[in-house]
Amino acid sequence: MAILRLSAVRREIGTLVILDSINVAVAHSDKIGLVGANGAGKTTLLRICAGLDAPDSGTVQRKRGLAVGLATQEANLDAAFVSAPSLRVAVRAGAGDLEQMERRLAELEAAGTGSVESAEYAPLREQFEAREGYSLDVRVDAALSGLGFARSDWDRPPTALSGGQQTRAALARLLVAELDLLMLDEPTNHLDVAAIEWLETTLAARSGALLVASHDRAFLDAVVSRIWELRDRRLETFRGNYSAYLEQRQARDARGRLESDSAEQTIKRERELVQTYRSHRKFSKMHEHERRLEAAQEAAAAAPHRSRTPGLSLDGFNQRVTARSGDVALDLDGVVAGYRGRPVVKVQRLEARRGARIGLVGANGSGKTTLLRTIAGELAPLDGLIRLGHKVQIGYLAQIRAEALAGTTVLETIMSRGGLDAGPARSYLARFLFRGDDVFKSVDVLSGGERSRLELALVGLLAANLLLLDEPTNHLDIPAREALESFLRSAPGTVIVVSHDRRLLEAVCTELWIVAEGDPGATASVARFVGGFRDWRAAVAAGWTPVHPNVAREDGNGHSPACGPGRPAAARPAAPIPAPRAAPRVTLSKDAYRRRRQVVEADLTRLGLRKSQLELALSDPGVQSNFVELRRVSSELADVDAALAQAEDAWLVLADQAPR
């Protein structure tokens, strides 16, 4: 049964049609991903579904009493949230109905035995328990921890948080709320990898409907089971996650091209026949084919026309690279990066060799940007040495630019930075989707995606053979991200990229520098991991940590894929090699391996989440003061620990059975 239905919805802004003939429905348990290019109308559609905007025509039908929540890209906080005394109180208020029931139960219990035995108390308590009111605090704590808030932040007022933290707090409040339909607009924008993975697990386990607009392909694959695609103002639906949608989309486009070619051939043939019969003065035949020609033209005109949206073109990007750097492009020795009196991150020893593709990963606030700015020369190191290799030229793309871009328009900016005339500058900008009057836009009014494309264009004007990129996919849509990935894989020189886009990290990087935070107030450290993003996550599941980087799955040559801060694996003591197994190695087919891996990963995720919930419950004073509840929670935690150990063993066995 549909809880939300849109029929013939149309939305216009002035003379520009944003949405046209939108006909879709959302069922109770649907998990839907909303995709489309920047500017396609995804946010507009979400606002219409949430009731914040009305369509210019068409109808929006909602189930009576439908509870809807929308998390926007930037936090739009209400007065109650802002005035809350602490972050935890503000997030807990998302479950306002449960808090009211909780207060009423407390009033009845405080009033004495007569109130507890009243007709109101028993059904109210049953309803509160059925809605999991007694675990509300556990859910609130899990949401705050999962979204990356340190416990020291929980007591801070919401007004003391940064913009990104407020956006995460607004998301946490919606996650603890009891919503029939949760809608999220780019929820991963302000999250690090750990928080994204926690959010994926939480949303996958959620029972209500979900509608999420996102450019994060790995996130969509993990969470949704249907895709809505906005293209050319129309909406098409697809079954499956993002990868399944991509295959269906390509098949539909191929079929559409064949049908279009066939229609063109039919029209061409009918025109030729009309001319032939006219020249032979066979008018009855001529009129017959004129009717066929008219019908073919009408059918072609009525068929949906899919415009070919121009994509970001990075072919030949960074054309000015002429110098070949030395074998070692960058050498960091005892570098401490940070600010006067406040060291942030320390590197014992790291080097980037020519042609390396390095991903710099870590939690939000761990010091990735600080380290990258120090390498780029924007910050002086507090200690240690940074050595650039022979003929190394740096190209730096900052996440947030400290100074305004030169020039008042896009065209003037490129001309002044690149020393180009207007013609070549416009040709260059066209590859970054600035065409026609777009080149005359003021830099101050550019959208986030346009600004990102302009900054990429500026980096391409540099004669750089060491690219330092800080969140280069911010505000880029999926086709632009894929174009960037393709360029980074084949780019000359060396690349160091900070990103939370797991698909980009996996597609581009062959080595990771892991920024690991220590104790509160301590300086973060950096450990080197040789391998891709998935290899690192598998190694972490097998026990790898920046502190003990050699605890990891070994490769076929008996070497650990991970090695410590900046040193090659051969220079570090090898982990003990287990005794060979008596049984021959079993190798699974790719399909069998993929199915088993999905099962094991789901078990690891589910059990890990339950363990976190139980550990939080053990710290609850109410549980600690109740012997029966404490024994129940402790017993379940022991069972979960045992099951988690079995799942980890299953992961290791499965790794040995992976197809070569």
C-alpha positions as CSV (number, residue, x, y, z in Angstrom):
1,M,0.0,0.0,0.0
2,A,1.4,3.4,-1.0
3,I,2.0,5.9,1.8
4,L,2.9,8.6,-0.7
5,R,1.8,9.1,-4.3
6,L,2.7,11.7,-6.8
7,S,0.4,12.0,-9.9
8,A,1.3,14.2,-12.9
9,V,3.4,16.5,-10.8
10,R,4.9,19.5,-12.5
11,R,7.2,22.2,-11.1
12,E,8.3,25.4,-12.8
13,I,10.5,28.3,-11.8
14,G,9.6,31.2,-14.1
15,T,9.8,29.8,-17.6
16,L,12.1,26.9,-16.6
17,V,10.4,23.5,-16.2
18,I,12.2,21.6,-13.4
19,L,9.8,18.5,-13.1
20,D,7.3,17.3,-15.6
21,S,4.7,14.5,-15.5
22,I,6.1,12.8,-12.4
23,N,4.1,9.7,-11.5
24,V,5.6,7.6,-8.6
25,A,4.5,6.0,-5.4
26,V,6.3,5.1,-2.1
27,A,5.3,1.9,-0.2
28,H,5.8,1.4,3.5
29,S,9.1,-0.5,3.4
30,D,10.6,1.0,0.2
31,K,14.2,2.1,0.2
32,I,14.7,4.3,-2.7
33,G,17.7,6.1,-4.1
34,L,17.2,9.3,-6.0
35,V,19.9,10.0,-8.7
36,G,20.4,12.6,-11.4
37,A,22.8,15.3,-12.5
38,N,23.3,18.4,-10.5
39,G,20.4,20.7,-11.2
40,A,18.1,17.9,-12.3
41,G,15.6,18.7,-9.6
42,K,16.3,16.1,-6.9
43,T,16.1,18.6,-4.0
44,T,12.9,20.1,-5.5
45,L,11.3,16.7,-5.6
46,L,12.3,15.9,-2.0
47,R,10.8,19.2,-0.8
48,I,7.5,18.4,-2.7
49,C,7.4,15.0,-1.1
50,A,8.0,16.5,2.3
51,G,5.2,19.0,1.8
52,L,7.6,22.0,2.0
53,D,6.8,23.0,-1.6
54,A,3.7,22.6,-3.6
55,P,3.7,21.4,-7.3
56,D,2.5,23.9,-9.9
57,S,0.1,21.1,-11.2
58,G,-0.6,17.5,-10.3
59,T,-1.4,16.0,-7.0
60,V,0.5,14.7,-4.0
61,Q,-1.4,12.2,-1.8
62,R,-0.1,11.2,1.6
63,K,-1.4,8.6,4.0
64,R,-3.4,10.1,6.8
65,G,-1.1,10.9,9.8
66,L,2.1,10.2,7.7
67,A,5.2,11.1,9.8
68,V,7.8,12.6,7.4
69,G,11.3,14.0,8.0
70,L,13.7,15.6,5.6
71,A,17.4,16.1,6.3
72,T,18.6,18.8,4.0
73,Q,22.2,19.3,2.7
74,E,22.7,22.1,5.1
75,A,21.2,22.2,8.6
76,N,18.0,24.3,8.9
77,L,17.6,24.1,12.6
78,D,14.4,25.1,14.4
79,A,14.2,27.2,17.5
80,A,13.7,24.2,19.8
81,F,16.9,22.5,18.5
82,V,19.0,25.7,18.8
83,S,17.7,26.5,22.3
84,A,18.4,23.0,23.7
85,P,20.9,23.0,26.6
86,S,23.0,20.3,25.1
87,L,23.5,18.3,21.9
88,R,22.2,15.1,23.4
89,V,19.0,16.8,24.6
90,A,18.5,18.3,21.2
91,V,18.9,14.9,19.4
92,R,16.7,13.1,22.0
93,A,13.9,15.6,21.3
94,G,13.6,14.0,17.9
95,A,11.5,11.3,19.7
96,G,9.1,13.9,21.1
97,D,6.1,11.6,21.4
98,L,8.2,9.0,23.4
99,E,9.5,11.8,25.6
100,Q,5.9,12.9,26.4
101,M,4.9,9.3,27.2
102,E,8.0,9.0,29.3
103,R,7.1,12.1,31.3
104,R,3.5,11.0,31.8
105,L,4.6,7.5,33.0
106,A,7.0,9.2,35.5
107,E,4.1,11.5,36.7
108,L,1.8,8.5,37.3
109,E,4.6,6.5,39.1
110,A,5.4,9.5,41.3
111,A,1.7,9.9,42.2
112,G,1.7,6.6,44.0
113,T,0.1,3.1,43.9
114,G,-3.3,4.4,42.9
115,S,-2.1,6.0,39.7
116,V,0.0,3.0,38.8
117,E,-3.0,0.8,39.1
118,S,-5.2,3.2,37.1
119,A,-6.7,2.3,33.7
120,E,-4.3,4.8,32.0
121,Y,-1.0,3.4,33.3
122,A,-0.9,-0.2,32.0
123,P,-1.8,0.5,28.3
124,L,0.5,3.5,28.3
125,R,3.4,1.5,29.6
126,E,2.7,-1.3,27.1
127,Q,2.6,1.2,24.2
128,F,5.8,2.8,25.4
129,E,7.5,-0.6,25.6
130,A,6.2,-1.7,22.2
131,R,7.7,1.5,20.7
132,E,11.0,0.7,22.3
133,G,10.9,3.7,24.6
134,Y,13.0,2.1,27.2
135,S,15.9,1.8,24.7
136,L,15.6,5.5,23.6
137,D,18.7,6.6,25.4
138,V,20.7,3.7,23.9
139,R,19.5,4.7,20.4
140,V,20.4,8.4,21.0
141,D,23.9,7.5,22.2
142,A,24.4,5.1,19.3
143,A,23.4,7.8,16.8
144,L,25.7,10.4,18.3
145,S,28.6,7.9,18.5
146,G,27.9,6.5,15.0
147,L,27.9,9.9,13.4
148,G,31.3,10.8,14.8
149,F,30.5,12.9,17.9
150,A,33.0,12.5,20.7
151,R,31.4,12.2,24.2
152,S,32.9,15.6,25.0
153,D,30.6,17.1,22.4
154,W,27.4,15.6,23.8
155,D,27.1,18.3,26.5
156,R,27.9,21.2,24.2
157,P,25.0,23.5,23.2
158,P,24.0,23.1,19.5
159,T,25.0,26.8,18.9
160,A,28.6,26.0,19.7
161,L,28.8,23.4,16.9
162,S,30.2,24.0,13.5
163,G,28.0,23.9,10.4
164,G,29.0,20.4,9.5
165,Q,28.4,19.2,13.1
166,Q,25.0,20.8,13.2
167,T,24.0,19.0,9.9
168,R,25.1,15.7,11.5
169,A,23.2,16.5,14.6
170,A,20.0,17.2,12.6
171,L,20.5,13.8,10.9
172,A,20.9,12.1,14.3
173,R,17.7,13.7,15.5
174,L,15.8,12.3,12.5
175,L,17.3,8.8,13.0
176,V,15.9,8.5,16.5
177,A,12.5,9.9,15.5
178,E,9.7,7.6,14.7
179,L,9.1,8.4,11.0
180,D,7.1,6.6,8.4
181,L,9.1,8.2,5.6
182,L,12.7,9.4,6.1
183,M,14.1,11.6,3.3
184,L,17.8,12.5,3.1
185,D,19.5,14.9,0.8
186,E,23.2,14.0,0.3
187,P,23.5,12.6,3.9
188,T,27.2,11.5,3.5
189,N,28.5,15.0,2.7
190,H,29.8,15.7,6.2
191,L,30.6,12.2,7.2
192,D,33.8,10.3,7.4
193,V,34.2,6.7,6.3
194,A,33.4,5.1,9.7
195,A,30.2,7.3,10.0
196,I,29.1,6.5,6.5
197,E,29.4,2.7,7.2
198,W,27.5,3.1,10.5
199,L,24.8,5.0,8.7
200,E,24.5,2.4,6.0
201,T,24.0,-0.3,8.6
202,T,21.4,1.7,10.5
203,L,19.4,2.6,7.4
204,A,19.5,-1.0,6.0
205,A,18.1,-2.2,9.3
206,R,15.4,0.5,9.5
207,S,11.8,-0.7,9.0
208,G,10.2,2.5,7.6
209,A,10.4,3.9,4.1
210,L,13.5,5.7,2.9
211,L,14.1,8.2,0.1
212,V,17.7,9.4,-0.3
213,A,19.3,11.6,-2.9
214,S,23.0,10.9,-3.1
215,H,26.0,10.9,-5.4
216,D,27.8,8.3,-3.2
217,R,27.6,5.1,-5.3
218,A,28.9,2.7,-2.6
219,F,26.3,4.1,-0.2
220,L,23.4,3.6,-2.7
221,D,24.6,0.1,-3.3
222,A,24.5,-0.7,0.4
223,V,21.2,0.9,1.3
224,V,18.6,1.1,-1.4
225,S,16.6,-1.5,-3.4
226,R,15.0,0.8,-5.9
227,I,16.3,3.8,-7.9
228,W,14.5,6.9,-9.1
229,E,16.4,8.6,-11.9
230,L,15.6,12.3,-12.8
231,R,16.7,13.1,-16.4
232,D,15.2,15.6,-18.8
233,R,12.6,16.7,-16.2
234,R,11.1,13.2,-16.2
235,L,11.5,10.4,-13.7
236,E,12.1,6.7,-14.4
237,T,12.1,3.9,-11.9
238,F,14.5,1.0,-11.7
239,R,14.7,-2.1,-9.5
240,G,17.8,-3.0,-7.5
241,N,20.6,-0.9,-6.1
242,Y,22.8,1.6,-7.9
243,S,24.9,-1.1,-9.7
244,A,21.8,-2.8,-10.9
245,Y,20.3,0.5,-12.1
246,L,23.5,1.3,-14.0
247,E,23.2,-1.9,-16.0
248,Q,19.5,-1.3,-16.7
249,R,20.2,2.3,-17.6
250,Q,22.8,1.3,-20.2
251,A,20.5,-1.4,-21.6
252,R,17.6,1.1,-22.0
253,D,19.9,3.7,-23.6
254,A,21.2,1.1,-26.1
255,R,17.6,0.0,-26.9
256,G,16.6,3.6,-27.3
257,R,19.4,4.2,-29.7
258,L,18.4,1.2,-31.8
259,E,14.8,2.2,-31.9
260,S,15.8,5.8,-32.8
261,D,18.0,4.5,-35.6
262,S,15.3,2.2,-36.8
263,A,12.7,5.1,-36.9
264,E,15.1,7.3,-38.8
265,Q,15.7,4.5,-41.4
266,T,11.9,4.0,-41.7
267,I,11.3,7.7,-42.3
268,K,14.1,7.8,-44.8
269,R,12.8,4.7,-46.7
270,E,9.2,6.0,-46.8
271,R,10.4,9.4,-48.2
272,E,12.3,7.6,-50.9
273,L,9.3,5.5,-51.8
274,V,7.0,8.6,-52.0
275,Q,9.4,10.2,-54.4
276,T,9.7,7.0,-56.5
277,Y,6.0,6.5,-56.9
278,R,5.5,10.2,-57.6
279,S,8.0,10.1,-60.4
280,H,6.3,7.0,-61.7
281,R,2.9,8.7,-61.4
282,K,1.6,5.8,-59.2
283,F,-0.5,8.1,-57.1
284,S,-2.4,5.5,-55.0
285,K,0.9,4.0,-53.9
286,M,2.4,7.4,-53.3
287,H,-0.5,8.4,-51.0
288,E,-0.3,5.1,-49.2
289,H,3.4,5.8,-48.4
290,E,2.7,9.4,-47.5
291,R,0.3,8.1,-44.8
292,R,3.0,5.7,-43.6
293,L,5.6,8.5,-43.6
294,E,3.3,10.8,-41.6
295,A,2.6,8.0,-39.1
296,A,6.3,7.3,-38.7
297,Q,7.1,11.0,-38.2
298,E,4.3,11.3,-35.6
299,A,5.6,8.2,-33.7
300,A,9.1,9.6,-33.7
301,A,7.9,12.9,-32.4
302,A,5.9,11.3,-29.6
303,A,8.8,9.0,-28.5
304,P,10.6,10.3,-25.4
305,H,13.8,12.1,-26.5
306,R,16.7,11.7,-24.2
307,S,19.1,14.6,-24.6
308,R,22.8,13.7,-24.4
309,T,23.9,15.6,-21.3
310,P,27.5,16.8,-21.9
311,G,29.8,15.3,-19.3
312,L,32.9,16.6,-17.7
313,S,35.8,16.0,-20.1
314,L,39.2,15.6,-18.4
315,D,41.0,14.2,-21.5
316,G,44.2,16.1,-21.8
317,F,43.7,17.8,-18.4
318,N,46.9,19.0,-16.9
319,Q,48.4,19.3,-20.4
320,R,51.2,21.6,-19.2
321,V,53.0,18.8,-17.4
322,T,56.4,18.6,-19.1
323,A,58.8,17.8,-16.3
324,R,59.4,14.2,-15.1
325,S,60.0,14.2,-11.4
326,G,62.6,12.1,-9.6
327,D,61.9,8.6,-8.4
328,V,60.9,9.9,-5.0
329,A,58.4,12.8,-5.5
330,L,57.9,13.5,-1.8
331,D,59.8,12.6,1.4
332,L,58.4,13.4,4.9
333,D,60.8,12.9,7.8
334,G,59.6,13.5,11.4
335,V,57.1,16.1,10.2
336,V,54.8,17.6,12.7
337,A,51.9,19.5,11.1
338,G,49.6,21.9,13.0
339,Y,49.5,25.4,14.3
340,R,51.6,27.3,16.8
341,G,51.2,25.7,20.2
342,R,48.8,23.0,18.8
343,P,50.4,20.1,16.9
344,V,47.8,18.1,15.0
345,V,49.5,15.2,13.2
346,K,53.0,13.7,13.2
347,V,54.6,11.7,10.4
348,Q,57.6,9.6,11.4
349,R,58.7,8.7,7.9
350,L,56.7,8.6,4.6
351,E,57.6,8.8,1.0
352,A,55.6,9.1,-2.2
353,R,57.3,7.6,-5.2
354,R,56.8,8.9,-8.7
355,G,53.5,7.7,-10.2
356,A,52.0,6.7,-6.8
357,R,48.3,7.0,-6.2
358,I,47.9,7.6,-2.5
359,G,44.6,8.0,-0.5
360,L,44.8,10.0,2.7
361,V,42.1,8.7,4.9
362,G,41.0,9.2,8.5
363,A,38.2,10.5,10.7
364,N,36.8,14.0,10.4
365,G,39.1,16.4,12.3
366,S,42.0,14.0,12.5
367,G,44.4,16.3,10.6
368,K,44.2,15.2,6.9
369,T,43.7,18.7,5.6
370,T,46.3,20.1,7.9
371,L,48.9,17.6,6.7
372,L,48.0,18.3,3.0
373,R,48.2,22.0,3.5
374,T,51.6,21.5,5.1
375,I,52.8,19.5,2.1
376,A,51.5,22.1,-0.2
377,G,53.4,24.8,1.6
378,E,50.4,26.7,2.9
379,L,51.4,25.8,6.5
380,A,55.0,25.6,7.8
381,P,55.8,22.4,9.5
382,L,56.3,22.7,13.3
383,D,59.1,20.1,13.1
384,G,60.8,17.8,10.7
385,L,61.7,18.0,7.0
386,I,59.6,18.0,3.8
387,R,61.7,17.1,0.8
388,L,60.3,17.5,-2.7
389,G,61.9,15.4,-5.4
390,H,63.8,16.6,-8.4
391,K,61.6,18.9,-10.7
392,V,58.5,18.3,-8.6
393,Q,55.8,21.0,-9.1
394,I,52.8,20.9,-6.8
395,G,49.2,21.4,-7.9
396,Y,46.9,21.9,-4.8
397,L,43.1,21.7,-4.8
398,A,41.9,22.9,-1.4
399,Q,38.6,21.8,0.2
400,I,37.9,25.4,1.2
401,R,39.7,28.2,-0.6
402,A,41.2,30.8,1.8
403,E,41.2,33.5,-0.8
404,A,38.8,34.6,-3.5
405,L,39.4,33.4,-7.0
406,A,41.0,36.0,-9.3
407,G,38.7,37.8,-11.7
408,T,35.1,38.7,-11.5
409,T,33.8,36.1,-14.0
410,V,34.6,32.5,-14.8
411,L,36.2,33.5,-18.1
412,E,38.3,36.3,-16.6
413,T,39.5,33.9,-13.9
414,I,40.8,31.4,-16.4
415,M,42.3,34.1,-18.6
416,S,44.2,35.7,-15.7
417,R,45.4,32.5,-14.0
418,G,46.3,30.7,-17.3
419,G,47.5,33.6,-19.4
420,L,45.1,32.5,-22.1
421,D,43.2,34.6,-24.7
422,A,39.4,34.5,-24.8
423,G,39.1,31.9,-27.5
424,P,41.4,29.2,-26.0
425,A,40.0,30.0,-22.5
426,R,36.4,29.4,-23.7
427,S,37.4,26.2,-25.4
428,Y,39.2,25.0,-22.2
429,L,36.2,25.9,-20.0
430,A,33.8,24.0,-22.3
431,R,35.5,20.8,-21.2
432,F,34.4,21.7,-17.7
433,L,30.8,22.3,-18.8
434,F,31.0,26.1,-18.8
435,R,29.4,26.9,-22.2
436,G,27.7,29.9,-23.8
437,D,26.8,32.6,-21.3
438,D,28.0,30.4,-18.3
439,V,31.5,31.7,-18.9
440,F,30.3,35.2,-18.0
441,K,28.9,34.2,-14.6
442,S,30.4,35.9,-11.6
443,V,32.5,33.6,-9.5
444,D,30.6,34.8,-6.4
445,V,27.3,33.3,-7.6
446,L,28.5,29.9,-8.7
447,S,26.9,26.8,-7.2
448,G,28.9,24.3,-5.2
449,G,29.2,22.0,-8.3
450,E,30.2,24.9,-10.6
451,R,32.8,26.1,-8.1
452,S,34.3,22.6,-7.9
453,R,34.5,22.4,-11.7
454,L,36.2,25.8,-11.9
455,E,38.8,24.9,-9.3
456,L,39.5,21.7,-11.1
457,A,40.0,23.7,-14.3
458,L,42.5,26.0,-12.4
459,V,44.5,23.0,-11.2
460,G,44.7,21.8,-14.8
461,L,46.4,25.0,-15.8
462,L,49.4,24.3,-13.5
463,A,52.5,22.5,-14.7
464,A,52.0,20.1,-11.8
465,N,53.4,16.6,-11.5
466,L,52.4,16.2,-7.8
467,L,48.6,16.7,-7.4
468,L,47.3,17.3,-3.8
469,L,43.5,17.0,-3.9
470,D,41.4,17.7,-0.8
471,E,37.9,16.2,-1.3
472,P,37.8,16.8,-5.1
473,T,34.4,15.1,-5.5
474,N,32.6,17.6,-3.2
475,H,29.5,18.9,-5.1
476,L,30.3,16.8,-8.2
477,D,27.6,14.6,-9.6
478,I,28.2,10.9,-10.5
479,P,29.3,11.4,-14.1
480,A,31.7,14.1,-13.1
481,R,33.1,11.8,-10.3
482,E,33.6,9.0,-12.8
483,A,35.4,11.4,-15.2
484,L,37.7,12.5,-12.4
485,E,38.4,8.8,-11.5
486,S,39.3,8.0,-15.0
487,F,41.7,11.0,-15.2
488,L,43.4,10.2,-11.8
489,R,44.0,6.6,-12.8
490,S,45.9,7.7,-15.9
491,A,47.3,11.1,-14.8
492,P,51.0,11.6,-15.2
493,G,52.9,12.3,-12.0
494,T,51.9,11.5,-8.5
495,V,48.6,11.9,-6.8
496,I,47.7,12.3,-3.1
497,V,44.0,12.6,-2.5
498,V,41.9,13.2,0.6
499,S,38.4,11.7,0.0
500,H,35.5,10.0,1.7
501,D,34.3,8.7,-1.7
502,R,35.0,5.0,-1.3
503,R,34.5,4.2,-5.0
504,L,37.1,6.8,-5.9
505,L,39.6,5.5,-3.3
506,E,39.1,1.9,-4.5
507,A,39.3,2.8,-8.2
508,V,42.3,5.1,-8.0
509,C,44.5,4.4,-5.0
510,T,47.0,1.6,-4.6
511,E,48.3,2.9,-1.3
512,L,46.7,4.6,1.7
513,W,48.1,6.8,4.4
514,I,45.9,6.3,7.5
515,V,45.6,9.3,9.9
516,A,44.9,7.8,13.3
517,E,43.8,9.8,16.3
518,G,45.4,8.9,19.6
519,D,44.1,9.7,23.1
520,P,42.2,13.0,23.5
521,G,44.6,15.9,23.2
522,A,47.3,13.7,21.7
523,T,48.9,14.3,18.3
524,A,47.5,12.0,15.5
525,S,49.9,9.7,13.7
526,V,50.1,8.4,10.1
527,A,50.5,4.7,9.1
528,R,51.1,3.4,5.6
529,F,49.0,0.7,4.1
530,V,49.9,-0.9,0.8
531,G,46.8,-1.9,-1.0
532,G,43.4,-0.5,-2.1
533,F,40.5,0.7,0.1
534,R,38.7,-2.7,0.2
535,D,42.0,-4.4,1.2
536,W,42.4,-2.0,4.1
537,R,38.8,-2.5,5.3
538,A,39.3,-6.3,5.2
539,A,42.6,-5.9,7.0
540,V,40.9,-3.8,9.7
541,A,38.3,-6.5,10.1
542,A,41.2,-9.0,10.5
543,G,42.8,-6.9,13.3
544,W,45.0,-4.4,11.5
545,T,45.4,-1.1,13.4
546,P,47.8,1.8,12.8
547,V,49.4,0.9,16.1
548,H,49.9,-2.8,15.1
549,P,50.0,-2.5,11.3
550,N,51.4,-6.0,10.8
551,V,48.3,-7.7,12.2
552,A,46.6,-8.3,8.9
553,R,45.8,-10.9,6.3
554,E,48.9,-12.0,4.4
555,D,49.2,-12.2,0.7
556,G,50.2,-15.2,-1.3
557,N,53.9,-14.4,-0.9
558,G,53.7,-14.5,2.9
559,H,54.0,-10.7,3.2
560,S,51.5,-8.4,5.0
561,P,49.8,-5.9,2.7
562,A,50.1,-3.3,5.4
563,C,53.2,-1.7,6.6
564,G,53.9,0.9,9.2
565,P,54.6,4.6,9.0
566,G,56.5,5.1,5.7
567,R,58.6,1.9,5.8
568,P,58.5,-0.9,3.3
569,A,57.2,-4.2,4.5
570,A,60.5,-5.9,4.0
571,A,62.1,-3.5,6.6
572,R,59.8,-4.5,9.4
573,P,59.7,-7.7,11.4
574,A,57.4,-10.2,9.7
575,A,54.4,-11.6,11.4
576,P,54.6,-15.3,12.4
577,I,53.6,-17.5,9.4
578,P,50.9,-20.0,10.4
579,A,51.6,-23.6,9.9
580,P,50.4,-24.9,6.5
581,R,47.0,-26.5,6.5
582,A,46.8,-30.2,5.7
583,A,43.7,-29.8,3.6
584,P,44.1,-28.5,0.0
585,R,43.1,-24.9,-0.6
586,V,39.5,-24.6,-1.8
587,T,38.9,-21.8,-4.4
588,L,35.3,-20.6,-4.8
589,S,33.8,-19.3,-8.0
590,K,33.4,-15.6,-8.3
591,D,29.6,-15.8,-7.8
592,A,29.8,-18.2,-4.8
593,Y,32.5,-16.0,-3.3
594,R,30.5,-12.9,-3.7
595,R,27.4,-14.4,-2.2
596,R,29.3,-15.8,0.8
597,R,31.1,-12.5,1.3
598,Q,27.8,-10.6,1.4
599,V,26.5,-13.0,4.1
600,V,29.6,-12.8,6.2
601,E,29.8,-9.0,5.9
602,A,26.1,-8.7,6.9
603,D,26.8,-10.8,10.0
604,L,29.9,-8.8,10.9
605,T,27.9,-5.5,10.5
606,R,24.9,-6.8,12.4
607,L,26.9,-8.2,15.3
608,G,29.2,-5.3,15.5
609,L,26.2,-2.9,15.8
610,R,24.5,-5.1,18.5
611,K,27.8,-5.2,20.5
612,S,28.0,-1.4,20.4
613,Q,24.4,-1.2,21.6
614,L,25.0,-3.6,24.4
615,E,28.2,-1.9,25.6
616,L,26.3,1.4,25.7
617,A,23.5,-0.3,27.7
618,L,26.1,-1.5,30.2
619,S,27.1,2.1,30.9
620,D,23.5,3.0,31.7
621,P,23.0,3.7,35.4
622,G,19.5,2.2,35.2
623,V,20.9,-1.1,34.0
624,Q,23.8,-1.1,36.4
625,S,21.3,-0.7,39.3
626,N,19.1,-3.5,38.1
627,F,20.8,-6.8,38.8
628,V,18.4,-8.8,36.6
629,E,18.7,-6.5,33.6
630,L,22.5,-6.2,34.1
631,R,22.8,-10.0,34.0
632,R,20.7,-10.2,30.9
633,V,22.7,-7.6,29.0
634,S,26.0,-9.1,30.1
635,S,24.9,-12.6,29.0
636,E,23.7,-11.4,25.6
637,L,27.0,-9.4,25.2
638,A,29.0,-12.6,25.8
639,D,26.9,-14.4,23.2
640,V,27.4,-11.6,20.7
641,D,31.2,-11.6,21.3
642,A,31.3,-15.3,20.6
643,A,29.2,-15.0,17.5
644,L,31.3,-12.1,16.3
645,A,34.5,-14.1,16.8
646,Q,33.0,-16.9,14.7
647,A,32.0,-14.4,12.0
648,E,35.6,-13.0,11.9
649,D,36.9,-16.6,11.6
650,A,34.5,-17.2,8.7
651,W,35.8,-14.0,7.1
652,L,39.4,-15.2,7.3
653,V,38.5,-18.6,5.9
654,L,36.6,-16.9,3.1
655,A,39.6,-14.8,2.3
656,D,41.6,-18.0,1.7
657,Q,38.9,-19.3,-0.6
658,A,38.8,-16.1,-2.8
659,P,39.1,-16.6,-6.5
660,R,42.5,-15.7,-7.9
